[in-house]
Amino acid sequence: MKDRKQRVRYKTKSVSSRNRLSVFRSNNHLYAQLIDDVRGITLASASSLEKSIKDKKLQRKEIAELIGKNIAKKIISKGIEKVSFDRGKYKYHGLIKIIADAARSEGLNF
C-alpha cells in the first residue's frame, strides 16, 4: 500500500499536465514552491524564512496566509494562472488549507 504522499503525487501528476504547487510544513517553518515536472525545475518559491516574513512577529496562521499570497503573486507574475495543488502527506486542513485559500484569493486557479 502506498502512503498518502505517493498517492497524492501520483494523482496530481497523472490527472493534470499543469505545473505543481507543492507545500511542505515542518515543525518550525512553511514552504511552498511551483515545480515544473517536465523540466524538473522550481519556477517560484516562498517560505517563512524570507526576510519580509521572518522580520514580522506573526502567528503561524498569519504566516501561512502571507506565504499563500506571496507564492500566488510570484506565479501570476510569471504568466501562469493554472496549477495543480500538491498537499503532499498532509490533510487538506489547517495551515495547508490557509495557504491554498490565500493563493486562490490572489487569483490562482487550482
C-alpha positions, 0 to 999 in steps of 0.5 A: 500500500502506498502512503498518502504522499505517493498517492497524492503525487501520483494523482496530481501528476497523472490527472493534470499536465499543469505545473505543481504547487507543492507545500511542505510544513515542518515543525518550525517553518512553511514552504511552498514552491511551483515545480515544473515536472517536465523540466524538473525545475522550481519556477517560484518559491516562498517560505517563512524564512524570507526576510519580509516574513521572518522580520514580522512577529506573526502567528503561524496562521498569519504566516501561512496566509502571507506565504499563500499570497506571496507564492500566488503573486510570484506565479501570476507574475510569471504568466501562469494562472493554472496549477495543480495543488500538491498537499503532499502527506498532509490533510487538506486542513489547517495551515495547508488549507490557509495557504491554498485559500490565500493563493486562490484569493490572489487569483490562482486557479487550482 
